[in-house]
Amino acid sequence: MSREKNKFQRTLEKEVLIEGAGLHTGEKVSVNLQPAPENTGIIFIRTDIEGRPEIPASVEFVSSCRRGTTLSREGAEVMTVEHLMAALYGMEIDNLYVEVSAKELPACDGSSMVYVSRIMEAGIRQQNAERIYFTLDSPVVYTENDAAVIAISSDSLSVNAVFDYKEGLPGGQYASIAITEEGFLNELAGARTFCFEKEIEHIKSQGLGLGGNKENTLVISENSVKNASLRFDNECVRHKILDFLGDLSLLGGQLRARIFVIKTGHKSNINFTKKLRKHLMDKNNLQKKIDSEGILKILPHRYPFLMVDTITVGGDGKTATGYKNITSNEPFFKGHFPDMPVFPSSLIIEFMAQSSAVLFLSGKKNDDTLAYFMIIEDAEFFGKVVPPETLRAEVELVQMRGTRGKVRGTAYKENGEMVAQSQFMFAIVER
């Protein structure tokens, strides 16, 4: 895992709407892409379900690979995410809320081009947090029957793919693509999904492909493409790379590697991504993102005194980044201060302290431990915080001796302005 100079996380400048019908369900759906704070990642939100359940775009939430990639969490699902995810990965969008009004994303024209066009229309905003790149110290290899994925160390991302269908079009096809923003836009974004004419009845008998038509799917017969002219001579293998990138994006960060892909589908793509994730975690190279539910399992605090909404713990276990979304309906604003809501400085300290406690406790195998706040040192405040605002706490373990630890914390506004800093000492005790 490494940090590259002048490479910062990105989100959209403004929200943008995309409408269409799902490739497999045929259901009409609206997708609203909305800017998100630093280190949020990509979060799908089912707006048609009570409670607006959220599904992080992570390989751990993949529930199906049948003719597409489906993410599920606690009964809510989003189907066919790969084309949008490829667009976000290729255009280097790190943080986004994806509001979805049905269970499948729209097919659009069968490629990622509509998503890319909407992203460019909305504009891209650079954020203040650095992007983390995943790098390899040894090859990662996945094989299954005729399928194979091999990733080796590199200072940039490229994908080399080979597919051979042995009969009719597309026959043997090969492509080698450098995955940059420009390369994705010009070489991959427009490559469309395809199926063989002889497969159509079987696909529909499985309740899939109900929204497929000549506008969103290339139909290949024994010796020709029946319904459209190709955008590339090797469009089919390019689309396979597009699908691979969409599935690889569920790793949760930008990868730097040279990758060789042979005859893969969504199942082998996802299995490779899972193996790659485990490899990175085993090498302590992968961040651990903890959502609100995970924080409730770690900290004893509850509303209205739980100050951390989400947190990312560094792979080394010595750093963490916590987030607190401040809104005008916080209960203490009724008295601090009437008609002039100011987030209390003492609660900024508490926010950093709770972020430190998660850093201490997230790696503990025993759930029966607490982190007690003992000492504050060198606390300084540099400006007021008023809603709406997203506070970010950067905490770092300075010293650990037995059950006691010392942490340095700094709090920032979303625009990068520092608002407070302090050092804390904690003691870890049994409940």
C-alpha positions in Angstrom: 0.0 0.0 0.0 1.5 3.4 -0.9 0.6 7.1 -1.1 1.5 8.9 -4.4 2.3 12.6 -4.5 -0.4 14.8 -5.9 -2.9 11.9 -6.1 -5.9 12.8 -4.0 -9.3 11.3 -3.6 -12.1 12.6 -5.9 -15.9 12.9 -6.0 -18.4 14.7 -8.2 -18.9 18.4 -8.3 -22.7 18.0 -8.3 -25.3 15.3 -8.4 -26.4 13.8 -11.7 -29.4 11.6 -12.7 -29.4 8.6 -15.0 -32.6 6.8 -16.0 -33.3 3.6 -17.9 -34.3 -0.1 -17.6 -32.4 -3.0 -16.1 -30.9 -5.5 -18.6 -32.2 -8.5 -16.7 -35.3 -7.3 -14.8 -36.5 -4.9 -17.5 -37.6 -2.6 -14.6 -37.4 1.1 -15.0 -34.9 2.7 -12.6 -33.5 6.0 -11.7 -29.9 6.4 -10.5 -28.8 9.5 -8.7 -25.0 10.0 -8.3 -24.3 12.3 -5.4 -21.0 13.7 -4.1 -19.7 12.0 -0.9 -17.1 13.0 1.7 -13.5 11.8 1.8 -13.0 8.1 2.6 -16.7 7.2 2.2 -16.1 4.9 -0.8 -18.9 4.0 -3.1 -22.2 3.4 -1.3 -25.4 2.2 -3.0 -28.6 3.3 -1.4 -32.0 1.7 -2.2 -34.4 4.6 -2.1 -37.4 2.4 -2.9 -37.0 0.4 0.3 -38.1 1.7 3.8 -35.1 2.9 5.8 -33.0 3.5 2.6 -30.7 0.6 3.2 -27.0 1.1 2.2 -24.8 -1.4 0.5 -21.0 -0.6 0.3 -19.4 -1.4 -3.0 -17.1 -4.1 -1.6 -16.4 -7.6 -2.7 -17.5 -9.0 0.7 -21.1 -8.0 -0.3 -21.2 -9.9 -3.6 -24.1 -12.3 -3.5 -24.4 -13.4 -7.1 -22.3 -13.6 -10.3 -25.0 -14.8 -12.7 -24.7 -12.8 -15.9 -23.6 -9.8 -13.9 -22.4 -8.8 -10.4 -25.0 -8.4 -7.6 -24.3 -6.7 -4.2 -26.5 -7.6 -1.2 -26.8 -6.6 2.4 -29.5 -7.4 5.0 -32.1 -8.3 2.3 -31.4 -5.3 0.0 -29.6 -5.9 -3.3 -28.4 -4.1 -6.4 -27.9 -6.0 -9.6 -25.5 -5.5 -12.5 -23.2 -3.0 -10.9 -20.2 -3.7 -13.0 -20.6 -1.1 -15.8 -21.1 1.8 -13.3 -18.3 0.5 -11.1 -15.9 0.3 -14.1 -16.8 3.9 -15.0 -16.0 5.1 -11.5 -12.8 3.1 -11.4 -11.6 4.2 -14.8 -12.5 7.9 -14.1 -10.9 7.6 -10.6 -14.0 8.5 -8.6 -13.3 7.4 -5.0 -16.3 8.6 -3.0 -19.9 8.6 -4.2 -23.5 8.0 -3.0 -25.4 6.0 -5.6 -29.2 6.3 -5.0 -31.1 3.6 -6.8 -34.9 3.4 -7.2 -35.0 -0.3 -8.1 -32.9 -3.4 -7.7 -31.0 -3.3 -11.0 -28.9 -0.5 -12.5 -29.9 0.6 -16.0 -28.4 -1.1 -19.0 -28.0 2.1 -21.0 -26.3 1.2 -24.2 -24.7 -1.9 -22.8 -21.4 -0.1 -22.1 -20.1 2.4 -19.5 -20.2 5.4 -21.9 -23.5 6.9 -20.5 -22.1 6.8 -17.0 -18.8 8.4 -18.1 -20.7 11.1 -20.0 -22.8 11.9 -16.9 -19.7 12.0 -14.7 -18.0 14.4 -17.1 -21.2 16.5 -17.2 -21.3 16.7 -13.4 -17.6 17.6 -13.1 -15.0 16.0 -10.9 -13.9 17.6 -7.6 -10.5 16.8 -6.0 -10.7 16.3 -2.2 -8.1 16.8 0.5 -7.5 13.2 1.6 -4.7 11.3 -0.2 -5.7 8.3 -2.3 -4.2 5.0 -1.3 -2.9 2.7 -4.0 -2.5 -1.1 -3.5 0.7 -2.6 -4.7 2.0 -6.1 -4.9 5.2 -7.6 -3.4 4.6 -11.0 -5.1 2.4 -12.3 -7.9 -1.2 -13.3 -7.2 -2.6 -16.1 -9.3 -6.1 -17.5 -9.6 -7.1 -20.4 -11.8 -10.4 -22.2 -12.4 -10.9 -24.7 -15.2 -9.9 -22.7 -18.4 -10.0 -19.3 -16.6 -7.0 -17.6 -15.2 -6.0 -14.3 -13.7 -2.4 -13.4 -13.0 -1.3 -10.1 -11.3 2.3 -9.0 -11.0 4.0 -6.0 -9.6 4.0 -2.8 -11.6 4.0 1.0 -11.1 0.8 1.4 -13.1 -2.3 -0.6 -13.9 -2.7 -2.5 -17.2 -4.9 -5.4 -18.3 -4.0 -7.9 -21.0 -6.8 -10.2 -21.9 -7.3 -13.2 -24.2 -10.6 -14.8 -25.1 -11.2 -17.7 -27.5 -14.8 -18.9 -28.2 -13.6 -21.5 -30.7 -16.6 -21.0 -33.0 -17.9 -18.1 -35.0 -17.5 -14.5 -33.9 -15.8 -13.2 -32.0 -13.3 -16.1 -32.3 -9.9 -15.5 -30.7 -9.5 -11.9 -29.4 -6.8 -10.1 -27.6 -6.4 -6.6 -26.1 -3.8 -4.9 -23.9 -5.1 -1.7 -22.3 -3.2 0.8 -20.0 -5.9 1.8 -17.4 -5.6 5.5 -17.2 -8.5 8.0 -17.3 -7.7 8.7 -21.0 -7.2 5.1 -21.8 -10.4 4.0 -20.2 -12.4 6.8 -22.0 -11.0 6.0 -25.4 -10.4 2.3 -25.3 -12.9 0.7 -22.9 -15.9 2.8 -22.0 -17.8 2.3 -25.2 -17.3 -1.5 -25.4 -20.8 -3.1 -25.2 -22.1 -6.2 -23.6 -22.8 -9.2 -25.9 -24.5 -12.6 -26.0 -24.7 -15.4 -28.5 -27.9 -15.8 -30.4 -28.1 -19.5 -29.4 -28.0 -18.5 -25.7 -31.0 -16.1 -25.7 -33.8 -18.6 -25.0 -31.8 -20.2 -22.2 -31.0 -16.9 -20.6 -34.7 -15.8 -20.6 -35.8 -19.2 -19.2 -33.7 -18.3 -16.1 -35.7 -15.1 -15.7 -32.8 -13.0 -17.0 -32.2 -10.7 -20.0 -35.8 -9.4 -19.8 -34.6 -5.9 -20.6 -32.2 -6.9 -23.3 -32.7 -5.4 -26.8 -30.8 -4.3 -29.9 -30.0 -1.0 -28.3 -28.1 -2.5 -25.3 -26.7 -5.9 -26.3 -24.7 -7.1 -29.3 -26.3 -10.4 -30.6 -23.7 -12.7 -32.2 -24.7 -15.4 -34.6 -22.4 -18.1 -36.0 -20.7 -15.7 -38.4 -21.9 -12.2 -37.8 -23.1 -9.5 -35.4 -26.9 -9.4 -36.1 -28.0 -6.1 -34.8 -25.2 -3.5 -34.9 -21.8 -2.6 -36.3 -18.9 -3.0 -34.0 -17.2 0.0 -32.4 -13.9 -1.9 -32.2 -12.7 -4.9 -34.2 -12.1 -6.6 -30.8 -15.1 -5.1 -28.9 -16.0 -8.3 -27.2 -12.7 -8.7 -25.4 -12.6 -5.0 -24.6 -16.0 -5.5 -22.9 -14.6 -8.4 -20.9 -11.9 -6.1 -19.6 -14.6 -3.5 -18.8 -16.4 -6.2 -16.7 -13.2 -7.2 -15.1 -12.4 -3.7 -14.0 -15.9 -3.3 -12.6 -15.4 -6.4 -10.5 -11.8 -5.5 -9.5 -13.1 -2.1 -8.3 -14.8 -3.9 -5.4 -11.4 -4.3 -3.9 -12.0 -0.9 -2.5 -9.0 1.0 -3.9 -6.9 1.7 -6.9 -4.5 -1.2 -7.8 -1.1 -0.8 -9.4 -0.3 -4.1 -11.2 0.1 -5.7 -14.6 -2.7 -8.2 -15.0 -3.2 -11.0 -17.4 -6.8 -12.3 -17.9 -7.7 -15.5 -19.7 -11.3 -16.6 -20.4 -12.8 -15.1 -17.2 -16.3 -14.3 -16.3 -17.9 -12.5 -13.3 -17.4 -15.5 -11.0 -13.7 -15.9 -11.7 -13.3 -12.1 -11.6 -14.8 -12.0 -8.1 -12.9 -15.0 -6.8 -9.7 -13.4 -8.0 -10.6 -10.1 -6.3 -11.4 -12.0 -3.0 -8.0 -13.8 -3.2 -6.2 -10.5 -4.0 -7.9 -8.8 -1.0 -6.9 -11.6 1.3 -3.3 -11.4 0.0 -3.2 -7.6 0.7 -4.8 -8.1 4.2 -2.3 -10.8 5.0 0.5 -8.4 4.2 -1.1 -5.7 6.4 -1.5 -3.6 3.3 -5.2 -3.1 3.3 -7.3 -0.5 5.2 -10.2 -1.7 7.3 -13.4 0.4 6.8 -15.9 0.3 9.7 -19.4 1.5 9.2 -21.9 2.7 11.9 -23.0 -0.8 12.7 -19.5 -2.0 13.2 -18.7 1.0 15.5 -21.7 0.1 17.7 -20.1 -3.3 18.2 -16.8 -1.7 19.3 -17.8 1.3 21.3 -20.2 1.4 24.3 -21.4 4.9 23.4 -24.9 5.4 22.0 -26.9 8.3 20.7 -26.7 11.2 21.5 -23.1 10.7 22.7 -21.8 8.5 19.8 -19.6 11.0 17.9 -18.2 8.7 15.1 -20.3 7.8 12.1 -17.7 5.9 10.1 -14.0 5.2 10.5 -11.1 3.8 8.4 -8.3 1.9 10.3 -5.0 1.8 8.6 -3.5 -1.6 7.7 -0.6 -1.0 10.1 -3.1 -0.7 13.0 -1.5 2.6 14.1 -3.6 5.2 12.3 -7.3 5.8 11.7 -9.5 8.4 10.1 -12.9 9.0 11.7 -15.9 11.0 10.3 -18.7 12.9 12.0 -21.5 14.4 9.9 -22.8 17.4 11.8 -26.4 18.5 11.1 -28.5 21.3 12.6 -30.7 18.8 14.5 -28.0 17.8 17.0 -29.7 18.0 20.4 -27.0 20.2 22.0 -27.6 23.0 19.5 -30.8 24.0 21.4 -28.5 25.5 24.1 -25.1 25.8 22.3 -26.0 28.4 21.2 -29.6 29.5 20.5 -29.9 31.0 17.0 -26.1 30.4 16.6 -25.3 26.7 16.4 -21.7 26.1 17.2 -20.3 22.5 17.6 -18.8 22.4 21.2 -15.0 22.2 21.3 -15.3 19.6 24.0 -17.2 17.4 21.6 -14.5 17.8 19.0 -12.1 16.4 21.6 -14.6 13.6 22.3 -14.9 12.8 18.6 -11.1 12.4 18.3 -11.0 10.4 21.5 -13.7 8.0 20.3 -11.9 7.6 17.0 -8.8 6.7 19.0 -10.8 4.2 21.0 -11.9 2.4 17.8 -8.3 2.4 16.7 -7.4 0.6 19.9 -10.3 -1.8 20.1 -11.0 -2.8 16.5 -8.2 -5.3 16.4 -9.1 -6.9 19.8 -10.4 -10.5 19.6 -12.0 -10.0 23.0 -15.2 -8.0 22.8 -15.3 -7.5 26.6 -12.8 -4.5 26.6 -13.2 -0.8 26.9 -10.8 2.1 26.3 -11.0 4.7 29.1 -10.0 8.3 28.4 -7.4 9.3 31.0 -5.3 12.4 30.0 -5.6 15.3 27.6 -2.5 17.1 26.6 -1.7 20.2 24.5 -5.3 20.7 23.3 -5.7 23.6 20.8 -8.6 25.0 18.9 -8.4 27.0 15.7 -11.9 27.9 14.6 -15.6 27.3 15.1 -17.5 24.5 13.5 -21.1 25.0 12.4 -23.6 22.8 10.6 -23.8 21.4 8.0 -20.2 20.1 8.2 -18.3 16.8 8.0 -15.5 16.6 10.6 -12.5 14.4 9.9 -10.3 13.1 12.7 -6.8 11.9 11.9 -5.5 9.9 14.9 -2.1 8.2 15.2 -0.8 5.8 17.9 2.3 7.5 19.4 3.1 5.0 22.1 1.7 1.7 23.5 2.9 0.1 26.7 0.9 -2.9 28.0 -2.7 -1.7 28.4 -2.0 2.0 28.1 -1.6 4.0 24.9 -0.9 7.5 23.8 -2.5 9.0 20.7 -2.1 12.2 18.7 -5.3 13.5 17.1 -6.1 16.3 14.6 -9.6 17.4 13.5 -10.3 19.0 10.1 -13.3 20.5 8.3 -14.3 19.1 4.9 -12.4 21.9 3.2 -9.2 20.8 4.9 -9.1 23.6 7.5 -7.6 22.4 10.8 -10.0 23.1 13.7 -8.4 21.3 16.7 -5.5 19.1 17.8 -4.6 17.3 21.0 -2.9 14.2 22.5 -4.7 11.6 24.6 -3.8 8.8 26.9 -6.1 5.7 27.2 -6.2 2.6 29.4 -7.7 -0.6 28.0 -9.7 -2.4 30.7 -12.1 -5.3 31.0 -15.8 -4.5 31.0 
